[in-house]
C-alpha cells in the first residue's frame, strides 16, 4: 500500500507511468545534483575561481559517490532539504586540500532547482512526441471515418448532424495549439538556477555571470539570472501540463458519451464488470476525464506556490515538490492513455453512403 495512487501496487496500473517514476526517483534526483556539482566546479575552474585540480577531484568524487538514502532521509527531516547532508558526505570523500572548492558560492536551492530542470528535459521531449503521436492517431481516424455522420450536441441536447471530421477538428486543434505553447516554452525552459545564498552570488565577484553561463551550457540548460523567488517559469510549465490534460480530457469525455449508446462508435477491448459481464466499460475514456480534472485542481496549488516570500522560501518551495511530480505523471499517463484509446477505435460515426445507415 502507498499514499500515492501513481505508485500504488495495483492502482499504478491504471494511473502510473514508468518513465515518470524514473524521472522523479531519488536516485535520478541525486545523480542530477551530482552532475550540478561536477559542472559547477568545472565552470569555476575554467573562470579561475577554483584550481583545475580541485575540479578534477570533485568530478572524480561525484562519479564514484554512493548516497546513503537512510542518512539523507534523517538529515532532510532535520534540515528541510537534502543538500547539506549530501554535500557533507561528498566532501568527506574529496582530498582535504580540495574540499573547500566543492559547492563554492552556491546554495541548496541552486542544487535542487537545477536537478529538477535537468530531469524535466526528457519530460519536454516526451510531451512533444506524445502530442505528435496523438495528432497522428487523429489524422488516421479522420482519414478513415471523417466523412461519416454524427449527431451534433449542444448543451447535451441533440442539435444537427455533423461529420466525424467536425468532431475531430474540435479534438485536434487544441492539441496543435498545445504544441505551439510547448515550442514557445522551450525557447527559455528548462533553465539553470544559480544564485548563491541570497541570489547575489557575492562570492564570485565579477565572474558570476560567466560561471553561470558555463554551468548552463554544461548541463544543456538555458542561462538566466537566478529565480529563487520568481516561480512563474514553474507555474507556466504546470499550466501547460493542465492545458494538455484538459485537451485530452475533452477527447475522453466525448468518446465516453459516444460509447453510452454505442450506435456511433465501436471500440475494441474495454473494461469488464464484476456484476455485468456483458459490459465493456470505456475505462480509458473515463480516465482521461479524471486526469484532466486532477491537473486542473493541482494547478491552483502551483499558483499558490508563486508566493515565495522575500529572497527565498521554504514553505512555498516545498509545496511545489508535493504537486509538480504528480502533474507530470498525470500528463504523461494521459498522453499514453489517449494514444491507446484512439488505436482502439474500430468505427466512428455512421456511413453516409446510399443504402447504409
C-alpha positions in Angstrom: 0.0 0.0 0.0 1.2 3.5 -0.7 -0.1 7.1 -0.2 0.1 8.0 -3.9 -2.1 6.2 -6.4 0.6 6.8 -9.0 2.9 4.3 -7.5 0.3 2.1 -5.7 0.9 -1.6 -6.2 -2.2 -2.0 -8.4 -3.7 1.4 -9.0 -0.5 2.4 -10.7 -1.5 0.0 -13.5 -4.3 2.5 -14.3 -2.7 5.8 -13.2 1.1 5.4 -13.2 3.8 5.8 -15.7 7.2 4.1 -15.5 9.1 6.9 -17.2 7.7 9.5 -14.8 8.5 7.3 -11.9 12.1 7.2 -13.1 12.3 11.0 -13.7 11.3 11.6 -10.1 13.1 8.8 -8.4 15.5 9.6 -5.6 18.5 8.0 -7.4 17.9 10.1 -10.5 17.5 13.2 -8.4 20.8 12.6 -6.6 22.6 11.9 -9.8 21.4 15.2 -11.2 22.6 17.0 -8.1 26.0 15.4 -8.5 26.0 16.5 -12.2 25.4 20.0 -11.0 28.3 20.0 -8.6 30.6 18.5 -11.2 29.6 21.1 -13.8 29.8 23.9 -11.3 33.3 23.0 -10.3 34.5 22.8 -13.9 32.8 26.1 -14.8 34.5 27.8 -11.8 37.9 26.2 -12.7 37.5 27.5 -16.3 37.0 31.0 -14.9 39.9 30.7 -12.4 37.6 30.7 -9.4 38.9 27.4 -8.1 42.0 25.4 -9.1 41.7 23.0 -12.0 42.9 20.2 -9.8 40.0 20.8 -7.4 37.5 20.5 -10.2 39.1 17.2 -11.2 38.9 15.9 -7.7 35.3 16.9 -7.3 34.4 15.3 -10.6 36.1 12.1 -9.5 34.3 12.1 -6.2 30.9 12.8 -7.7 31.4 9.9 -10.2 32.1 7.4 -7.5 29.9 8.7 -4.7 27.1 6.4 -3.4 24.5 8.0 -1.3 23.2 6.6 1.9 19.5 7.1 1.5 18.6 6.5 5.1 21.1 9.0 6.3 19.8 11.5 3.7 16.2 10.9 4.9 17.1 11.5 8.5 19.0 14.7 7.7 16.3 16.0 5.5 13.8 15.7 8.4 16.2 18.0 10.3 17.4 20.4 7.7 14.3 20.6 5.4 16.4 19.9 2.4 18.8 17.0 1.4 21.7 19.1 0.2 23.6 19.9 3.5 23.9 16.2 4.3 24.7 15.3 0.7 27.5 17.9 0.5 28.9 16.9 3.9 29.2 13.3 2.9 30.5 14.1 -0.5 33.1 16.5 0.9 34.4 13.8 3.1 35.4 11.7 0.0 37.4 14.5 -1.5 41.1 15.1 -0.7 41.3 17.7 2.1 43.1 20.3 0.0 40.2 20.4 -2.5 37.2 20.2 -0.1 36.6 23.9 0.2 36.2 24.1 -3.6 33.1 21.9 -3.5 29.8 23.7 -3.6 31.6 27.0 -3.6 29.4 30.1 -3.9 26.2 28.1 -4.3 23.3 27.1 -2.1 20.9 24.2 -1.6 18.2 25.8 -3.7 20.5 26.1 -6.7 21.3 22.3 -6.5 17.7 21.2 -6.0 16.1 23.5 -8.6 18.7 22.7 -11.2 18.3 19.0 -10.5 14.6 19.5 -11.3 15.4 21.3 -14.5 17.8 18.6 -15.6 15.1 16.0 -15.0 12.4 18.0 -16.9 14.4 17.9 -20.1 13.2 14.4 -21.1 9.7 15.4 -19.9 9.5 18.1 -22.6 10.7 15.7 -25.3 8.1 13.2 -24.1 5.3 15.8 -24.2 6.3 16.7 -27.8 6.5 13.2 -29.1 3.3 12.2 -27.2 1.3 15.0 -28.8 2.7 14.1 -32.2 1.5 10.5 -31.7 -2.0 11.6 -30.8 -2.3 14.1 -33.6 -1.2 11.3 -36.0 -3.8 9.0 -34.5 -6.5 11.6 -35.0 -5.4 12.1 -38.6 -5.7 8.4 -39.2 -9.2 8.3 -37.8 -10.1 11.4 -39.8 -8.9 9.7 -43.0 -10.8 6.5 -42.2 -14.1 7.9 -40.9 -14.1 11.7 -41.4 -16.9 11.7 -43.9 -19.2 9.7 -41.7 -22.1 11.4 -39.9 -22.5 12.1 -36.2 -25.3 13.8 -34.3 -24.0 17.1 -33.0 -25.0 18.0 -29.5 -25.2 21.5 -27.9 -25.8 21.7 -24.1 -26.1 17.9 -24.0 -29.1 18.0 -26.4 -29.3 16.7 -29.9 -28.8 19.6 -32.3 -28.0 19.0 -36.0 -26.0 16.4 -37.9 -22.2 16.9 -38.2 -19.4 14.9 -39.6 -16.8 12.9 -37.8 -14.3 15.4 -39.3 -16.0 18.2 -37.5 -15.7 16.5 -34.1 -12.1 15.5 -34.8 -11.2 19.1 -35.6 -12.5 20.1 -32.1 -10.2 17.5 -30.6 -7.1 18.2 -32.8 -7.0 22.0 -32.9 -6.3 22.5 -29.1 -3.5 19.9 -29.4 -1.9 21.8 -32.2 -2.0 24.9 -30.0 -0.5 22.9 -27.1 2.3 22.0 -29.5 2.9 25.7 -30.2 2.8 26.6 -26.5 5.4 23.8 -25.8 7.6 25.1 -28.6 7.4 28.7 -27.1 8.1 27.4 -23.6 11.2 25.5 -24.6 12.8 28.7 -26.0 13.7 29.6 -22.4 12.9 26.5 -20.3 14.3 24.5 -18.6 16.7 27.0 -17.1 19.7 26.8 -14.7 19.3 28.0 -11.2 22.4 29.7 -9.7 22.2 32.5 -7.2 24.0 31.6 -4.0 22.8 32.4 -0.5 20.5 35.3 -1.3 20.6 35.4 -5.1 23.6 37.8 -5.4 26.5 35.3 -6.0 28.6 37.5 -3.8 31.5 35.0 -3.5 32.1 35.1 -7.2 32.6 38.8 -7.6 32.7 39.8 -11.3 32.8 36.2 -12.6 29.3 35.2 -11.5 27.6 35.6 -14.9 30.5 33.9 -16.8 30.4 30.9 -14.4 26.6 30.7 -14.7 26.8 30.7 -18.5 29.3 27.9 -18.5 27.3 25.9 -15.9 24.1 26.2 -18.0 26.0 25.1 -21.2 27.5 22.1 -19.5 24.1 21.0 -18.3 22.3 21.8 -21.6 20.0 24.3 -19.8 19.1 27.8 -20.7 21.1 30.6 -19.0 19.2 33.2 -16.9 19.7 35.2 -13.7 18.7 33.4 -10.5 15.0 32.9 -10.0 14.9 31.7 -6.4 11.7 33.5 -5.5 10.4 34.0 -9.1 8.4 30.9 -9.8 6.5 31.9 -12.9 8.5 29.6 -15.1 7.4 26.6 -13.0 3.8 27.8 -13.0 3.9 28.3 -16.8 5.1 24.7 -17.2 2.4 23.5 -14.8 -0.2 25.5 -16.8 0.9 23.7 -20.0 0.5 20.4 -18.3 -3.0 21.2 -17.3 -3.9 22.5 -20.7 -2.6 19.3 -22.3 -4.6 17.0 -20.0 -7.6 19.3 -20.4 -7.4 18.9 -24.2 -7.1 15.1 -23.8 -9.9 15.1 -21.2 -12.3 16.6 -23.8 -11.5 13.7 -26.2 -12.1 11.2 -23.4 -15.4 12.8 -22.4 -16.7 12.8 -25.9 -15.7 9.2 -26.5 -17.4 8.2 -23.2 -20.6 9.8 -24.3 -20.4 8.2 -27.8 -19.9 4.9 -26.1 -23.0 5.4 -24.0 -25.3 4.3 -26.8 -22.7 2.5 -28.9 -24.5 3.3 -32.1 -21.9 5.8 -33.3 -18.7 4.3 -32.1 -17.1 0.8 -31.8 -14.1 0.3 -29.5 -12.0 -2.8 -29.2 -11.2 -4.0 -25.7 -12.8 -2.1 -22.8 -13.1 -2.8 -19.1 -15.0 -5.6 -17.6 -17.7 -5.5 -15.0 -17.8 -7.8 -11.9 -21.6 -7.7 -11.9 -22.5 -7.4 -15.6 -20.1 -9.5 -17.8 -21.8 -8.3 -21.0 -20.5 -4.7 -20.5 -17.3 -3.2 -21.9 -16.7 -0.1 -19.9 -14.9 2.9 -21.6 -12.3 2.9 -18.9 -9.6 4.8 -20.8 -12.0 7.5 -21.9 -13.2 7.9 -18.3 -9.6 8.0 -17.1 -8.8 10.9 -19.4 -11.6 12.9 -17.7 -10.3 12.1 -14.3 -6.7 13.1 -15.1 -7.8 16.3 -16.7 -9.8 17.3 -13.6 -6.9 16.2 -11.3 -4.4 18.5 -13.0 -6.9 21.4 -13.1 -7.1 21.1 -9.3 -3.4 20.8 -8.8 -2.7 23.9 -10.9 -4.3 26.1 -8.2 -1.6 24.8 -5.8 1.2 25.6 -8.2 -0.2 29.1 -8.4 -0.3 29.3 -4.6 3.4 28.4 -4.8 4.1 31.6 -6.8 4.1 33.4 -3.4 7.7 32.9 -2.4 8.4 35.3 0.4 11.3 37.7 0.1 14.6 36.2 -1.3 13.9 32.5 -0.7 11.1 30.4 0.7 10.8 27.1 2.4 7.0 26.6 2.6 6.1 27.6 -1.0 9.0 25.7 -2.4 8.0 22.5 -0.6 4.5 22.8 -2.0 6.0 22.5 -5.5 7.7 19.2 -4.5 4.3 17.8 -3.5 2.4 18.8 -6.6 4.6 19.0 -9.7 5.7 15.4 -10.0 2.1 14.2 -9.8 1.1 16.7 -12.5 3.9 15.4 -14.8 2.9 11.8 -14.1 -0.8 12.7 -14.8 0.1 14.3 -18.1 2.3 11.5 -19.5 -0.2 8.9 -18.4 -2.9 10.9 -20.2 -0.8 11.0 -23.4 -0.2 7.2 -23.2 -3.9 6.5 -22.5 -5.1 8.7 -25.3 -2.9 7.1 -27.9 -4.1 3.6 -26.7 -7.8 4.8 -26.8 -7.5 6.2 -30.3 -5.9 3.0 -31.5 -8.9 1.0 -30.2 -11.5 2.9 -32.3 -12.8 0.5 -34.9 -15.7 2.6 -36.2 -16.7 6.2 -35.7 -19.9 7.7 -37.0 -22.4 6.3 -39.4 -21.7 5.9 -43.1 -23.4 8.4 -45.4 -23.1 6.1 -48.4 -26.5 5.5 -50.0 -28.1 2.3 -48.7 -26.2 2.3 -45.5 -27.2 3.6 -42.1 
